[in-house]
Amino acid sequence: MLCENCCCFVEMYSPHGSSVKFWLLSLRVTMAKQWSEGHSSSILCVGASVGPEGLLASGSEGGEVTVWSQEGTILGRLTLPGEEDSTSVVFSPAAPGQLFVSHGDTVSVLDPRNLKGPVEEFQGAGEEEINALALNETGSALAVADDSGAVRVLELPGGKVCRTLRRHTNICSSVAFRPHRPNNLVSAGLDMQVMLWGLQKTRPLWTLNLQDVAEEEDDHQQRPGQLFNPPLAHCVSVASCGNILACAAEDGRVHVMRIGSGSKLEQQGAVKAHSQGASQAHFVSFLSHPYWLVTGGNDGQVALWDLSKHPVVAPEGKAKTKVTAAQRRKGKSKTKRKEQSQDKAKTPSKAGAEQEEAEVEDGAAAAAAADAEDMMEDKSGPKLSISHGDKVNWLCPAVLKGEQCVVVADQSCSLTVYPLSHL
């Protein structure tokens, strides 16, 4: 018999006397809830507010936005003008009565308690279609990542563009502010780059090339059934401490980075998270420590990881990945050998390109060329693994009616809520 609060092995015997063991999830995890009838097409994004009402919002294809109560009751539905896909929904941490939604190149500001139409619109907030939004802790700055590869930072209120950050040579897929450091921003894109920005300047403090990291792994062997995919960066998240980053990539890994003093990239490693592309990675702020991470992938799996003992997070007594001059030179030669031709790449002048390359290398791009023996990879498995069964579009950790949960959006028009209470 299964215990409701834990996972366990069940041993079954064949007619020939041999036994087969199955790892089963607890009943509490398999008792998932479905939130339906909020959308008529595939849900692309989910967000949760931090206010006392604890509202959730979801966006789908065709510009649909739905606001939900903690019980899964639909509080409001709206189709945005133009009916372009709703690609990101973010509640303001400073004003829970403000909901920011990206659709096309526009960001609409909605009142989630009264979905009658946009309260305000920032048209042309993105140069091209927007993929992700992020708000800083004070709600005074909104970051917008778009298909051109640019990241724009808008002042709030008002929506005036105060910074445009250009270094990605392909679609910028994800963006996140660092907690406790309102002038630091992380971006990730389909050019396989993760970048840390200081908003006082328009060049990154450092750049990590995930493809270089993968090439340096001499012992890199993918799981059975895993396709050989480049590490296109899909989703980046920052732990509440502000110093640990996680990036879900198309190679099935979640790449983990630690930022040290002076905002330098101090260490990097990886978790072999999914047998196909990892599409989502979000730190969970309400569990026992800041290093719980929930991930989702194209393999239909949702997994919860405890990174508190990962060698990048807790390096004491472990070999450290150091940035050396030799590694910088190695990284430079590798970069020069590569010429990615991307559909949406932008080519700066030759002199400007050389200057940009030097600036990036002066940061912590060298970590991308870390030797294989220094590549720190977590060999332990997830603390919880859920066979969701459908490709994951978005994950949203949330506390619903006092219960710790993760909300999953997939290819369907319904949301699935999995409890994490046994943790």
C-alpha positions as CSV (number, residue, x, y, z in Angstrom):
1,M,0.0,0.0,0.0
2,L,1.3,3.5,-0.9
3,C,1.9,6.2,1.7
4,E,0.2,9.4,0.8
5,N,3.2,11.5,1.8
6,C,6.1,9.7,0.2
7,C,7.4,7.8,-2.8
8,C,8.1,4.1,-2.6
9,F,9.2,1.0,-4.5
10,V,6.6,-1.6,-5.3
11,E,8.0,-5.1,-6.0
12,M,6.0,-7.4,-8.4
13,Y,6.8,-11.0,-9.1
14,S,6.5,-12.7,-12.5
15,P,5.2,-16.2,-13.0
16,H,8.9,-17.3,-13.2
17,G,9.7,-16.0,-9.8
18,S,11.8,-13.0,-10.9
19,S,10.9,-9.6,-9.5
20,V,10.5,-6.3,-11.1
21,K,10.6,-3.1,-9.1
22,F,8.7,0.0,-10.1
23,W,9.2,3.5,-8.7
24,L,5.8,5.0,-8.0
25,L,5.0,8.6,-7.1
26,S,2.9,9.2,-4.1
27,L,-0.9,9.4,-4.3
28,R,-0.7,13.1,-3.4
29,V,1.3,13.8,-6.5
30,T,-0.8,11.7,-8.9
31,M,-3.9,13.5,-7.6
32,A,-3.5,16.3,-10.1
33,K,-6.2,18.9,-10.6
34,Q,-7.3,20.1,-14.0
35,W,-8.3,23.7,-14.6
36,S,-10.4,23.8,-17.7
37,E,-12.6,26.1,-19.9
38,G,-10.3,29.1,-19.5
39,H,-8.9,28.9,-23.0
40,S,-9.9,27.7,-26.4
41,S,-6.3,27.1,-27.6
42,S,-2.9,26.0,-26.3
43,I,-1.8,27.8,-23.2
44,L,1.6,29.4,-23.6
45,C,2.4,31.0,-20.3
46,V,1.3,31.2,-16.6
47,G,2.1,33.7,-13.9
48,A,1.2,34.0,-10.1
49,S,0.8,37.2,-8.1
50,V,2.3,37.8,-4.7
51,G,-0.6,39.7,-3.3
52,P,-3.0,38.4,-0.6
53,E,-5.5,37.3,-3.2
54,G,-3.0,35.0,-4.8
55,L,-4.4,35.3,-8.3
56,L,-3.0,33.4,-11.3
57,A,-3.1,34.4,-14.9
58,S,-2.6,32.4,-18.1
59,G,-2.1,33.4,-21.7
60,S,-2.7,31.4,-24.9
61,E,-2.6,31.5,-28.6
62,G,-4.9,34.1,-30.2
63,G,-4.4,36.7,-27.5
64,E,-6.5,35.1,-24.8
65,V,-5.8,36.0,-21.2
66,T,-7.6,34.3,-18.2
67,V,-7.4,35.2,-14.5
68,W,-7.9,32.4,-12.0
69,S,-8.6,32.2,-8.3
70,Q,-6.5,29.9,-6.1
71,E,-9.3,27.3,-6.3
72,G,-9.1,27.3,-10.1
73,T,-12.3,29.4,-10.6
74,I,-12.3,31.6,-13.7
75,L,-12.5,35.3,-12.5
76,G,-12.1,36.9,-15.9
77,R,-11.4,36.3,-19.6
78,L,-10.2,38.6,-22.3
79,T,-9.0,38.5,-25.9
80,L,-6.4,41.2,-26.6
81,P,-6.6,43.5,-29.6
82,G,-5.0,42.0,-32.7
83,E,-5.4,38.4,-31.3
84,E,-1.7,37.8,-31.4
85,D,-0.4,35.0,-29.1
86,S,-0.1,35.9,-25.4
87,T,3.5,34.9,-24.8
88,S,4.3,36.1,-21.3
89,V,2.2,37.2,-18.2
90,V,3.8,38.9,-15.2
91,F,2.1,40.4,-12.1
92,S,3.7,43.5,-10.6
93,P,5.4,42.6,-7.3
94,A,4.8,46.2,-6.1
95,A,1.2,46.5,-7.3
96,P,-0.7,43.1,-7.6
97,G,-3.5,45.0,-9.3
98,Q,-1.3,45.3,-12.4
99,L,-0.8,42.5,-14.9
100,F,1.6,42.8,-17.8
101,V,1.0,40.7,-20.9
102,S,3.1,40.5,-24.1
103,H,1.4,40.0,-27.4
104,G,3.1,40.6,-30.7
105,D,5.5,43.6,-30.2
106,T,3.1,45.1,-27.6
107,V,2.9,45.0,-23.8
108,S,-0.6,45.5,-22.4
109,V,-1.2,46.5,-18.7
110,L,-4.4,44.9,-17.4
111,D,-6.3,45.1,-14.1
112,P,-6.7,41.4,-13.2
113,R,-9.7,42.1,-11.1
114,N,-11.5,43.8,-13.9
115,L,-10.6,42.3,-17.3
116,K,-12.5,44.7,-19.6
117,G,-9.5,45.8,-21.7
118,P,-6.0,47.2,-21.4
119,V,-5.6,49.9,-18.9
120,E,-2.4,51.0,-20.8
121,E,-0.5,49.7,-23.8
122,F,3.2,50.0,-24.7
123,Q,3.0,49.5,-28.4
124,G,6.4,48.7,-30.1
125,A,7.8,47.7,-26.7
126,G,9.7,45.0,-28.6
127,E,11.4,45.5,-31.9
128,E,9.8,42.2,-33.0
129,E,7.5,39.6,-31.4
130,I,8.1,39.5,-27.6
131,N,9.0,36.2,-26.0
132,A,9.4,37.0,-22.4
133,L,8.8,39.7,-19.8
134,A,10.5,40.3,-16.4
135,L,9.9,42.8,-13.6
136,N,12.4,43.9,-11.1
137,E,11.6,43.6,-7.4
138,T,10.3,47.1,-7.0
139,G,8.2,47.0,-10.1
140,S,10.0,50.1,-11.5
141,A,11.6,48.4,-14.6
142,L,10.2,45.9,-17.2
143,A,12.5,43.9,-19.3
144,V,11.3,42.7,-22.7
145,A,13.0,40.0,-24.8
146,D,12.1,39.6,-28.4
147,D,12.7,37.8,-31.7
148,S,15.3,40.3,-32.9
149,G,17.6,39.2,-30.0
150,A,17.3,42.6,-28.3
151,V,16.4,43.2,-24.7
152,R,14.7,46.4,-23.9
153,V,14.3,47.9,-20.5
154,L,11.2,50.1,-19.9
155,E,10.8,52.5,-17.0
156,L,7.6,52.2,-15.0
157,P,5.2,53.8,-14.9
158,G,5.0,55.2,-18.4
159,G,6.8,52.5,-20.4
160,K,9.6,54.7,-21.7
161,V,12.5,52.7,-23.1
162,C,15.6,53.5,-21.1
163,R,18.0,50.8,-22.3
164,T,18.3,48.6,-25.4
165,L,20.7,45.7,-25.0
166,R,22.0,44.1,-28.2
167,R,24.4,41.1,-28.1
168,H,22.3,38.1,-28.9
169,T,22.6,37.0,-32.5
170,N,19.4,35.1,-32.6
171,I,16.0,35.1,-30.8
172,C,16.2,36.2,-27.1
173,S,13.9,33.7,-25.4
174,S,14.1,34.5,-21.7
175,V,15.1,37.3,-19.3
176,A,15.2,37.7,-15.5
177,F,16.3,40.3,-13.0
178,R,18.7,39.4,-10.2
179,P,17.0,39.7,-6.8
180,H,18.6,42.3,-4.5
181,R,20.5,43.7,-7.5
182,P,18.0,45.8,-9.5
183,N,20.6,46.9,-12.0
184,N,21.6,43.3,-13.0
185,L,19.7,41.4,-15.7
186,V,20.2,37.9,-17.1
187,S,19.2,37.0,-20.7
188,A,19.3,33.8,-22.7
189,G,18.7,33.0,-26.3
190,L,18.6,30.6,-29.2
191,D,22.2,31.7,-30.0
192,M,23.1,29.4,-27.1
193,Q,24.3,32.4,-25.0
194,V,23.6,33.3,-21.4
195,M,24.5,36.9,-20.5
196,L,24.6,39.0,-17.4
197,W,24.1,42.7,-17.9
198,G,24.8,45.7,-15.7
199,L,22.2,48.2,-16.8
200,Q,24.6,51.1,-16.4
201,K,26.2,49.9,-19.7
202,T,24.9,48.4,-22.9
203,R,27.4,45.5,-23.0
204,P,27.2,42.4,-20.9
205,L,29.4,41.9,-17.8
206,W,30.0,38.3,-19.1
207,T,28.7,35.8,-21.6
208,L,28.6,32.0,-21.3
209,N,28.4,30.1,-24.5
210,L,26.6,26.8,-23.8
211,Q,27.9,25.2,-27.0
212,D,31.5,25.7,-25.9
213,V,30.6,24.1,-22.6
214,A,29.1,21.0,-24.3
215,E,32.1,20.7,-26.6
216,E,34.5,20.6,-23.7
217,E,32.8,17.6,-22.2
218,D,34.9,14.7,-23.4
219,D,32.8,12.3,-21.4
220,H,29.5,13.8,-22.7
221,Q,27.1,11.0,-23.4
222,Q,23.4,11.6,-23.9
223,R,20.7,9.4,-22.4
224,P,19.3,6.6,-24.5
225,G,16.7,8.0,-26.9
226,Q,18.0,11.5,-26.5
227,L,18.5,13.3,-29.8
228,F,21.7,15.2,-30.5
229,N,20.4,18.8,-30.0
230,P,22.4,22.0,-29.7
231,P,22.0,23.8,-26.3
232,L,19.6,26.5,-27.4
233,A,18.7,28.4,-24.3
234,H,15.0,28.5,-23.6
235,C,14.4,29.6,-20.0
236,V,16.6,31.3,-17.4
237,S,15.8,31.7,-13.7
238,V,17.6,33.3,-10.7
239,A,17.4,31.9,-7.2
240,S,16.1,34.3,-4.5
241,C,19.6,34.7,-3.1
242,G,20.5,36.4,-6.4
243,N,23.8,34.4,-7.0
244,I,22.6,31.1,-8.6
245,L,21.3,30.9,-12.1
246,A,19.7,28.0,-14.0
247,C,19.1,27.8,-17.7
248,A,17.0,25.2,-19.4
249,A,18.4,24.2,-22.8
250,E,17.5,22.1,-25.9
251,D,20.3,19.6,-25.1
252,G,18.1,18.4,-22.2
253,R,20.4,19.9,-19.6
254,V,19.8,22.6,-17.1
255,H,22.9,24.6,-16.9
256,V,23.7,26.0,-13.4
257,M,25.9,29.1,-12.8
258,R,27.2,30.8,-9.7
259,I,27.9,34.5,-9.6
260,G,30.7,35.6,-7.3
261,S,32.0,39.0,-6.1
262,G,32.1,41.7,-8.6
263,S,29.3,40.0,-10.5
264,K,31.8,37.6,-12.1
265,L,30.9,34.2,-13.3
266,E,32.6,32.1,-10.7
267,Q,31.5,28.5,-11.5
268,Q,29.2,26.6,-13.9
269,G,27.9,23.1,-14.2
270,A,24.9,21.2,-15.3
271,V,22.1,18.8,-14.5
272,K,21.1,16.1,-16.9
273,A,17.4,16.9,-16.5
274,H,15.4,15.6,-19.5
275,S,15.8,13.1,-22.3
276,Q,14.6,15.8,-24.8
277,G,14.9,19.5,-24.8
278,A,14.4,21.2,-21.4
279,S,11.9,24.0,-22.0
280,Q,11.4,25.4,-18.5
281,A,13.4,25.9,-15.3
282,H,12.1,27.9,-12.3
283,F,13.5,28.3,-8.8
284,V,10.9,27.7,-6.1
285,S,11.0,30.3,-3.4
286,F,8.5,28.8,-0.9
287,L,10.2,25.5,-0.1
288,S,12.8,24.8,2.6
289,H,15.7,26.6,0.9
290,P,16.2,28.8,-2.2
291,Y,17.8,26.1,-4.3
292,W,14.8,23.9,-5.2
293,L,14.3,24.0,-8.9
294,V,11.4,22.7,-11.0
295,T,12.0,21.8,-14.6
296,G,9.9,20.7,-17.6
297,G,10.7,19.4,-21.0
298,N,9.6,18.2,-24.4
299,D,9.8,14.6,-23.0
300,G,6.6,15.4,-21.0
301,Q,8.4,15.2,-17.7
302,V,8.2,17.6,-14.8
303,A,10.9,17.2,-12.2
304,L,11.8,18.8,-8.9
305,W,15.5,19.1,-8.0
306,D,17.3,19.9,-4.8
307,L,20.4,21.9,-5.9
308,S,21.6,22.8,-2.4
309,K,24.4,20.2,-2.6
310,H,25.2,20.7,-6.2
311,P,29.0,21.4,-6.6
312,V,28.2,24.8,-8.2
313,V,25.9,25.9,-5.4
314,A,27.9,24.4,-2.5
315,P,31.5,24.2,-3.8
316,E,33.2,23.8,-0.4
317,G,35.5,20.8,-0.5
318,K,34.9,20.3,-4.3
319,A,37.1,21.1,-7.2
320,K,36.4,24.6,-8.5
321,T,36.1,25.7,-12.0
322,K,38.6,28.5,-12.3
323,V,38.8,31.1,-15.0
324,T,42.4,31.1,-16.3
325,A,44.2,33.0,-19.0
326,A,44.8,29.7,-20.9
327,Q,41.0,29.0,-20.8
328,R,40.3,32.5,-22.1
329,R,42.6,31.9,-25.0
330,K,41.1,28.5,-25.6
331,G,37.6,30.0,-25.5
332,K,38.7,32.8,-27.9
333,S,40.0,30.3,-30.5
334,K,36.9,28.2,-30.3
335,T,34.7,31.3,-30.8
336,K,36.7,32.3,-33.9
337,R,36.2,28.9,-35.4
338,K,32.5,29.2,-35.1
339,E,30.4,31.1,-37.5
340,Q,26.7,30.7,-36.8
341,S,24.4,31.7,-39.6
342,Q,21.1,32.5,-37.9
343,D,18.0,33.7,-39.7
344,K,17.7,36.7,-37.5
345,A,21.4,37.4,-36.9
346,K,22.5,41.0,-36.9
347,T,26.1,41.8,-38.2
348,P,27.8,44.8,-36.7
349,S,30.7,46.5,-38.3
350,K,34.1,44.7,-38.3
351,A,35.7,47.1,-35.8
352,G,32.6,47.0,-33.6
353,A,32.5,43.2,-33.6
354,E,36.1,43.0,-32.6
355,Q,35.5,45.4,-29.8
356,E,32.4,43.5,-28.6
357,E,34.3,40.2,-28.7
358,A,37.1,41.7,-26.5
359,E,34.6,43.2,-24.1
360,V,32.8,39.9,-23.6
361,E,36.1,38.0,-23.2
362,D,37.2,40.5,-20.6
363,G,34.1,39.3,-18.6
364,A,33.6,35.7,-17.8
365,A,33.2,34.2,-21.2
366,A,36.2,32.1,-20.4
367,A,34.0,29.8,-18.2
368,A,32.6,28.4,-21.5
369,A,35.9,26.8,-22.2
370,A,36.3,25.0,-18.9
371,D,38.1,21.7,-19.2
372,A,36.1,18.5,-19.1
373,E,37.5,17.4,-15.8
374,D,36.3,20.7,-14.3
375,M,32.8,20.4,-15.7
376,M,30.7,19.9,-12.6
377,E,27.6,17.9,-13.3
378,D,25.1,16.6,-10.8
379,K,24.8,12.9,-11.0
380,S,21.9,12.5,-8.6
381,G,18.4,12.3,-9.8
382,P,15.4,14.6,-9.1
383,K,13.6,14.5,-5.7
384,L,10.3,14.2,-7.6
385,S,9.6,13.2,-11.1
386,I,6.1,13.5,-12.7
387,S,5.2,11.9,-16.0
388,H,3.0,14.7,-17.2
389,G,2.8,13.1,-20.6
390,D,2.6,16.2,-22.8
391,K,5.3,18.7,-23.9
392,V,5.6,21.4,-21.3
393,N,5.1,25.0,-22.4
394,W,5.3,26.7,-19.0
395,L,5.7,26.0,-15.3
396,C,4.6,28.2,-12.5
397,P,5.4,27.4,-8.8
398,A,2.6,28.7,-6.6
399,V,1.1,28.3,-3.1
400,L,-2.7,27.6,-3.6
401,K,-4.9,27.7,-0.5
402,G,-1.9,27.0,1.6
403,E,-0.7,24.1,-0.5
404,Q,2.6,24.1,-2.3
405,C,2.0,23.4,-6.0
406,V,3.4,23.6,-9.5
407,V,1.0,24.7,-12.3
408,V,1.8,23.2,-15.7
409,A,0.7,24.5,-19.1
410,D,1.1,22.2,-22.1
411,Q,-0.2,21.9,-25.7
412,S,-3.8,21.6,-24.4
413,C,-6.2,24.4,-23.4
414,S,-6.2,23.3,-19.7
415,L,-3.9,23.8,-16.8
416,T,-2.7,21.0,-14.6
417,V,-1.9,21.6,-10.9
418,Y,0.4,19.1,-9.1
419,P,0.8,19.3,-5.3
420,L,4.2,19.3,-3.7
421,S,2.9,19.1,-0.2
422,H,4.9,15.9,0.8
423,L,8.1,18.0,0.6
